[in-house]
Amino acid sequence: MTGRTGPTYVEFASLGGAAAACVAIGFGGGYWIGEATGAGTAVTFAGLVVGVFAAVVMAYVKIRSYL
């Protein structure tokens, strides 16, 4: 064994909070841009997709150090 320790509960909680923030910011930004430009739900959905993608990338970067 190399002596590495796994993530703590606090790290898991911060990971969940950061992922939720990414999705919320992506959705909110897409909604705001969609309403401001009159583009409608397509931009809101695109913002949601960007937020989910950002959450996945952020989670991968944080978890990669434990693999």
C-alpha positions as CSV (number, residue, x, y, z in Angstrom):
1,M,0.0,0.0,0.0
2,T,1.3,3.5,-0.8
3,G,-0.1,5.2,2.2
4,R,-2.8,7.2,0.4
5,T,-6.0,8.0,2.1
6,G,-9.4,8.3,0.5
7,P,-11.6,11.3,0.4
8,T,-13.3,12.4,3.6
9,Y,-17.0,13.1,4.1
10,V,-16.4,16.8,3.9
11,E,-14.7,16.4,0.6
12,F,-17.7,14.4,-0.7
13,A,-20.1,17.1,0.6
14,S,-18.0,19.9,-1.1
15,L,-18.0,17.9,-4.3
16,G,-21.8,17.6,-4.2
17,G,-22.2,21.3,-3.5
18,A,-19.8,22.3,-6.2
19,A,-21.6,20.1,-8.7
20,A,-24.9,21.5,-7.7
21,A,-23.5,25.0,-8.1
22,C,-22.2,24.2,-11.6
23,V,-25.6,23.0,-12.7
24,A,-27.5,25.9,-11.1
25,I,-25.2,28.5,-12.6
26,G,-25.4,26.9,-16.1
27,F,-29.2,26.6,-15.9
28,G,-29.6,30.1,-14.5
29,G,-27.2,31.6,-17.0
30,G,-29.0,29.9,-19.9
31,Y,-32.3,31.0,-18.6
32,W,-31.2,34.6,-18.2
33,I,-29.6,34.7,-21.7
34,G,-32.7,33.0,-23.2
35,E,-35.0,35.6,-21.7
36,A,-32.8,38.5,-22.5
37,T,-32.4,37.5,-26.2
38,G,-35.9,36.0,-26.7
39,A,-34.3,32.7,-27.8
40,G,-36.5,30.7,-25.4
41,T,-35.9,27.2,-24.0
42,A,-33.2,26.2,-26.4
43,V,-30.7,28.5,-24.8
44,T,-31.9,27.4,-21.3
45,F,-31.3,23.7,-22.2
46,A,-27.9,24.6,-23.7
47,G,-27.0,26.3,-20.4
48,L,-28.1,23.3,-18.5
49,V,-26.0,21.0,-20.7
50,V,-23.0,23.3,-20.2
51,G,-23.6,23.2,-16.4
52,V,-23.8,19.4,-16.3
53,F,-20.6,19.1,-18.4
54,A,-18.8,21.5,-16.1
55,A,-19.9,19.5,-13.0
56,V,-18.7,16.3,-14.6
57,V,-15.3,17.8,-15.5
58,M,-15.0,19.3,-12.0
59,A,-15.8,16.0,-10.3
60,Y,-13.3,14.1,-12.5
61,V,-10.5,16.6,-11.7
62,K,-11.2,16.3,-7.9
63,I,-11.6,12.5,-7.9
64,R,-8.6,11.8,-10.2
65,S,-6.2,12.4,-7.3
66,Y,-7.7,9.5,-5.4
67,L,-7.5,7.0,-8.3
